[in-house]
Amino acid sequence: MTGTGRKHKRGERGSVEEGQSDPKRTNMAAVEGVTFVTEPPTTEDHHKEPSLTDLREMLVDIQITVNNILLENKKISEDVRELKSTVNKQQIEIVDLKKQLTKSTTQLAAAEKELDEAKKRINDQQEEIGELYDLQDRLEQYTRKNSLEFHGIPESAYNSTEEAILKIAEALEVPVSSDDIEISHKLNTQGNKAIIAKFISHKVKTNLYRARTKLKQVKMADVFPDSSYATRVQSTRIFINENLTSYRRRIMSKANEKRRDGELLSAWSMDGTIYVKTSPDGRPIKIVELEDLENL
């Protein structure tokens, strides 16, 4: 039993030696053929623990990464603080702007209210001024109610303005004496200077003015028979107008312009009031303002 057991041990040892000798022979063969065969890593190599140097290098890398992250975080924190500061400043500016806007809005509302009140006062004043102008015009025209203007008389045809007026009245068969004329003089007009005369009586003035239509048939020689031929040809027609205010004169000028253009049949004044007719059978239309002519 014992021997058998020993033989068995030797056999096992021998088989082990043989198994161990095979790799050696293989390696020897590789050496002879100058061919080296590297054995594949074993499972033990995969589970090999890192060395202290490796750990130190890893720690250094980690520290560098952490430092970079900290630096980046610090920069981000600074940016955030700057952003917060900017936002706070902007919020303060927005609040100030809102206050200014509120103040401006209040001021604008007050200004608009004042403007509306000023416009109302101006409108009221304009109406009042218009009424005053109208009153002034009426008063001024009233002072002219006894006055007439005589146009188209050559200055060389008479010695005095009173003489010229009396001769025209005689040609129109209207009784007028020197006592009926309060004052007369030349007007500063173009061409033959017109004559203005103020009569004592409104009746005398009215009678002479109503007879003015006869002047269409009266010749210069009939009125001033002693005048020269050269004097007679200086005027083609004598006509009489009422002495109107500047505003009423503009109205009359516009009415005559429309009459010449065929828009009106006739235009005249009576005691300072202007009338027009648009057709032979139409009634006289009283014109008070220039706009009245545009609305015909």
Buried (B, 14 or more C-beta within 10 A) or exposed (E): EEEEEEEEEEEEEEEEEEEEEEEEEEEEEEEEEEEEEEEEEEEEEEEEEEEEEEEEEEEEEEEEEEEEEEEEEEEEEEEEEEEEEEEEEEEEEEEEEEEEEEEEEEEEEEEEEEEEEEEEEEEEEEEEEEEEEEEEBEEBBEEBBBBBBBBBBBBBBBEEBBBBBBBBBEBBEBEBEEEBBEEBEBEEEEEBBBBBBBBBEEEBBBBBBEBBEEBEEBEBEEBBEEBEEEBBEBBEEBBBBBBBBEBBBEBBEBBBEBBEEEEBEBBBBEBBBBBBBBEEEEEBBEBEEEEBBEEE
